[in-house]
Amino acid sequence: MSGRGFGEMLLPMKAIYGLKSDLSQFLGLTPEQVADQLKSWGITAVFGGYENQELVAALHKQRISVYAEIAIFAGEKYWKSHPESRPITDKGIPLEKDQWYAGVCPNQDWLREEKLNQIRTLCRNYQVDGIWLDFIRYPCHWEVKQPRFDRTCFCRVCLNKFQKETGIRIPNHLTSVVDTAKWLVTVKKDEWNKWRCQQITSFVQQARKVIKQENPQIVVGMFGVPWREQEVDFNYAIIEYIAQDYRALAKEIDIFSPMVYHKMCGHEIGWITDITKYLADLTNRPVVPIVQACSIPETIDNMEFSKVLTAGLAEPSSGVIIFTLDYLNKENKIETMKSILNPKSEVRSHKL
């Protein structure tokens, strides 16, 4: 395989997201030539491409790690096949789709088991060096300047599970979802928020157990929402809406990757470094932010992209992931990337 074994990474990680061997820049190239080209760019890790065994072997030969990403609590297909997975809001109605995004209830036992089985299959069938969990949260389409906030989930499964696991009984006179939700987010706010965070953390714990049972050296990563437990970030929405408790998650996650898409979220470039430092200090774990190369919703020219990569790699960052390879090619940003990643720079080995 890689010659160094699973779990031994090259830090700082210099990764691209969305590797596909059929992308235009790789047409006609052998797996070895693809790996050579990536190495010449300064790339030390890729997300994707793990289905192609010959490509994986070529990447590992060049000491390029291969990672997989798996979406957990999202997908409109589940709304169709399992209507009970569609979250119920505090207004007592099913969650509405937000542009392309359709979140699902994190407390459906069948879904949690299905995702664990997918992770197990991924570990067994593919030679991946790490697995990053994505959409590992309660529903929110956050990748915009002003997100739409919906309090969820108040389905019967969630309400029953909350009562069973906390010992807190919902008063009999609260017969509507609206009244029950209001009581939970006011009278029992702390207990409700803590329990919701535990639902996310418990799945991560289960996923880690599956991964490490299959291969202890596979790295467990997580794509996280780039908000702090602070009023400035939508009034503690990371806990009250997203339910990602980074302190608790730090016990289960090897590497955190906050999705610091500054243009989508309406921030200056310095925000990338601020979030990275905050998360590194909070979790005491390696943090490798994922930054955007795509010009969404506004143009990111090469000068700005250069600054984005520099911010992503700034201390205490343990590297950077670029979203996505396809956009690097479409927007002619590969040479800019190469100039920052510096393929001749020395990388150091780090055992997780």
HULIN-V158772 format. One record per residue. N is the residue number from 1. RES is the residue in one small letter. D_CENTER is the distance of its C-alpha to the mean C-alpha in Angstrom with 1 decimal. Layout:
N,RES,D_CENTER + N,RES,D_CENTER
This chain:
1,m,25.9 + 2,s,24.6 + 3,g,27.6 + 4,r,25.7 + 5,g,24.1 + 6,f,20.6 + 7,g,18.8 + 8,e,20.8 + 9,m,18.8 + 10,l,20.0 + 11,l,19.1 + 12,p,18.5 + 13,m,16.0 + 14,k,16.6 + 15,a,14.3 + 16,i,14.1 + 17,y,11.6 + 18,g,13.5 + 19,l,16.5 + 20,k,19.1 + 21,s,22.6 + 22,d,24.2 + 23,l,23.1 + 24,s,26.3 + 25,q,26.3 + 26,f,26.4 + 27,l,29.0 + 28,g,31.9 + 29,l,30.3 + 30,t,30.4 + 31,p,27.3 + 32,e,29.0 + 33,q,29.5 + 34,v,25.8 + 35,a,24.9 + 36,d,27.7 + 37,q,26.6 + 38,l,23.0 + 39,k,24.6 + 40,s,27.0 + 41,w,24.2 + 42,g,23.0 + 43,i,19.9 + 44,t,19.1 + 45,a,16.0 + 46,v,14.6 + 47,f,11.8 + 48,g,14.0 + 49,g,17.7 + 50,y,17.8 + 51,e,20.0 + 52,n,22.8 + 53,q,24.4 + 54,e,26.7 + 55,l,24.0 + 56,v,22.1 + 57,a,25.4 + 58,a,26.2 + 59,l,22.9 + 60,h,23.4 + 61,k,27.0 + 62,q,25.9 + 63,r,23.6 + 64,i,20.4 + 65,s,17.6 + 66,v,15.9 + 67,y,12.4 + 68,a,11.0 + 69,e,7.8 + 70,i,8.6 + 71,a,8.2 + 72,i,9.6 + 73,f,11.3 + 74,a,12.1 + 75,g,14.9 + 76,e,18.4 + 77,k,19.9 + 78,y,19.6 + 79,w,21.5 + 80,k,24.2 + 81,s,24.5 + 82,h,24.0 + 83,p,24.9 + 84,e,24.5 + 85,s,20.7 + 86,r,21.0 + 87,p,20.4 + 88,i,23.6 + 89,t,23.6 + 90,d,26.0 + 91,k,28.4 + 92,g,28.9 + 93,i,27.6 + 94,p,24.8 + 95,l,21.7 + 96,e,22.3 + 97,k,20.0 + 98,d,18.6 + 99,q,19.1 + 100,w,16.9 + 101,y,14.7 + 102,a,15.8 + 103,g,14.2 + 104,v,15.8 + 105,c,17.3 + 106,p,15.4 + 107,n,18.9 + 108,q,20.3 + 109,d,21.3 + 110,w,21.7 + 111,l,18.2 + 112,r,16.8 + 113,e,19.3 + 114,e,18.5 + 115,k,14.9 + 116,l,16.2 + 117,n,18.8 + 118,q,16.4 + 119,i,14.7 + 120,r,18.3 + 121,t,19.5 + 122,l,16.9 + 123,c,18.0 + 124,r,21.6 + 125,n,21.9 + 126,y,19.9 + 127,q,20.2 + 128,v,16.6 + 129,d,16.2 + 130,g,12.7 + 131,i,10.1 + 132,w,6.3 + 133,l,5.3 + 134,d,3.7 + 135,f,6.2 + 136,i,7.0 + 137,r,9.5 + 138,y,12.9 + 139,p,13.6 + 140,c,13.4 + 141,h,13.2 + 142,w,12.5 + 143,e,12.3 + 144,v,16.1 + 145,k,18.7 + 146,q,19.9 + 147,p,17.6 + 148,r,19.5 + 149,f,19.3 + 150,d,20.3 + 151,r,20.9 + 152,t,19.9 + 153,c,20.7 + 154,f,24.5 + 155,c,25.2 + 156,r,27.8 + 157,v,25.4 + 158,c,23.5 + 159,l,26.8 + 160,n,28.5 + 161,k,25.8 + 162,f,25.7 + 163,q,29.4 + 164,k,29.6 + 165,e,27.1 + 166,t,28.3 + 167,g,31.9 + 168,i,31.9 + 169,r,34.0 + 170,i,33.6 + 171,p,37.1 + 172,n,39.2 + 173,h,40.2 + 174,l,36.6 + 175,t,37.0 + 176,s,34.6 + 177,v,30.8 + 178,v,31.3 + 179,d,33.4 + 180,t,31.3 + 181,a,28.2 + 182,k,30.2 + 183,w,31.5 + 184,l,28.1 + 185,v,26.5 + 186,t,29.8 + 187,v,31.9 + 188,k,29.2 + 189,k,26.4 + 190,d,25.5 + 191,e,25.7 + 192,w,23.8 + 193,n,20.8 + 194,k,20.9 + 195,w,21.1 + 196,r,18.1 + 197,c,15.9 + 198,q,17.5 + 199,q,16.5 + 200,i,12.8 + 201,t,13.7 + 202,s,16.1 + 203,f,13.9 + 204,v,11.7 + 205,q,15.3 + 206,q,16.5 + 207,a,13.8 + 208,r,14.5 + 209,k,18.2 + 210,v,18.1 + 211,i,16.4 + 212,k,18.8 + 213,q,21.7 + 214,e,21.3 + 215,n,20.9 + 216,p,20.6 + 217,q,19.7 + 218,i,16.4 + 219,v,13.6 + 220,v,10.9 + 221,g,7.6 + 222,m,4.5 + 223,f,1.7 + 224,g,4.7 + 225,v,7.5 + 226,p,10.1 + 227,w,13.0 + 228,r,15.5 + 229,e,17.8 + 230,q,20.4 + 231,e,22.7 + 232,v,21.9 + 233,d,18.3 + 234,f,19.6 + 235,n,21.6 + 236,y,19.2 + 237,a,17.0 + 238,i,13.9 + 239,i,16.2 + 240,e,18.5 + 241,y,16.3 + 242,i,12.6 + 243,a,13.7 + 244,q,11.2 + 245,d,13.9 + 246,y,12.6 + 247,r,16.1 + 248,a,16.0 + 249,l,12.6 + 250,a,13.9 + 251,k,16.4 + 252,e,14.0 + 253,i,11.2 + 254,d,12.7 + 255,i,10.4 + 256,f,8.1 + 257,s,6.4 + 258,p,7.0 + 259,m,7.0 + 260,v,10.7 + 261,y,12.2 + 262,h,15.6 + 263,k,17.7 + 264,m,15.9 + 265,c,15.8 + 266,g,19.4 + 267,h,19.3 + 268,e,21.2 + 269,i,19.9 + 270,g,20.7 + 271,w,18.0 + 272,i,15.5 + 273,t,17.5 + 274,d,18.1 + 275,i,14.5 + 276,t,14.1 + 277,k,17.4 + 278,y,16.8 + 279,l,13.8 + 280,a,15.7 + 281,d,18.8 + 282,l,17.3 + 283,t,15.6 + 284,n,17.9 + 285,r,15.2 + 286,p,14.4 + 287,v,12.0 + 288,v,11.0 + 289,p,10.0 + 290,i,8.9 + 291,v,12.0 + 292,q,13.6 + 293,a,16.7 + 294,c,17.4 + 295,s,20.1 + 296,i,18.6 + 297,p,20.4 + 298,e,22.7 + 299,t,23.8 + 300,i,22.2 + 301,d,25.2 + 302,n,25.3 + 303,m,26.6 + 304,e,23.7 + 305,f,21.2 + 306,s,23.1 + 307,k,22.6 + 308,v,18.9 + 309,l,18.6 + 310,t,21.1 + 311,a,19.2 + 312,g,15.9 + 313,l,18.1 + 314,a,20.2 + 315,e,20.8 + 316,p,19.2 + 317,s,16.3 + 318,s,16.0 + 319,g,15.3 + 320,v,13.5 + 321,i,11.4 + 322,i,13.1 + 323,f,11.9 + 324,t,13.9 + 325,l,16.9 + 326,d,18.7 + 327,y,18.9 + 328,l,20.1 + 329,n,22.9 + 330,k,23.7 + 331,e,23.9 + 332,n,25.8 + 333,k,23.5 + 334,i,23.7 + 335,e,26.7 + 336,t,25.1 + 337,m,22.1 + 338,k,24.7 + 339,s,26.7 + 340,i,23.9 + 341,l,22.4 + 342,n,26.0 + 343,p,26.3 + 344,k,29.2 + 345,s,27.5 + 346,e,27.6 + 347,v,24.5 + 348,r,24.7 + 349,s,23.8 + 350,h,21.7 + 351,k,21.7 + 352,l,19.0
